[in-house]
Amino acid sequence: MDYIYVCSTSSDLVSKINLNYFREEKRIYLKSNDIVYNVGPHGIYVNDNKLITANKYNNTISIIDIKKEIQEESYYVGACCNDVVVYGNNAYIICGDLNSLLVFDLKEKQVVEEIPCGSLPCSICLNKERKLLLISNMEDDSITLINCINNECIKNIRVGSYPTKAVFTLDGQHVLVCESNIGSEFRGSVAILSLKNYKVINRIIVGNSPIDIYCSSGHCFVSNFGDGTVSILDINNYREEKKIIVGGMPRNIIKYKGNLYIGDNYNNLLIKVNIKNNDKKYIPIGGEPTGMVLS
């Protein structure tokens, strides 16, 4: 069976979605030790047989046993945990209110290092082969590259307005950045940046407020939060190949086989779109579907 796990930020749960039948199979509820705050799972990463969520509201990470389908542990990390990845024994968590990347030792169960990045870090991406971390800093229009071996900052790079997501291309030679232009009358863009000289070599105009991007060989798929569309980009020829109307406020996006899976923040839906014929299916899930991961 193939599954996607989806964080529902306002419902404090992770949905297990069976992709073969496209149905919600299980809801894993997260608990908070703080009676004042909800949990707010926002980012999610799969590591062996565990899921790790970055929790925005109670400033923690949760560790979920995939087989038992329960939250095993929860640890305080820092203010406004937006996203998480794992490399080796370390979980790397970006905290939006600290403007920092926190290194959490999964064996010692504690934060062992704090690394400054840009203002309001909102997404993190890992390239295991090149041992690099990539962080998008929404408030100061920058991305940060960090070496996983020594946890040192390699470069802070200026990009376009309000970058919401940055990912590596599959060959590891370029970075794609969602320049959202949130709050302006202009459409957003995807910048293509070379890791050889850290320069933007081209930009592709997309929809209103692009917020997430999924990269595959030769193409990338962008969710446009502000106009209810998904842009399909030919990154080799620097052009938008197709735009699909999905409605609502599309947030995180994943491609699997011939379909796109998109969380709709407005209608609390998971949308399945066939790339070839645009056929769409919808299932209700928890409130504000945000982080998603395949397993």
Secondary structure, DSSP 8 states (H G I E B T S, - for coil): --EEEEEEGGGTEEEEEETTTTEEEEEEE---S-SSS---EEEEEEETTEEEEEETTTTEEEEEETTTTEEEEEEE--SSEEEEEEETTEEEEEETTTTEEEEEETTTTEEEEEEE-SSSEEEEEEETTTTEEEEEETTTTEEEEEETTTTEEEEEEE-SSSEEEEEE-TTSSEEEEEE--TTSSS--EEEEEETTT--EEEEEE-SSSEEEEEEETTEEEEEETTTTEEEEEETTTTEEEEEEE--S-EEEEEEETTEEEEEETTTTEEEEEETTT--EEEEE-SSSEEEEEE-
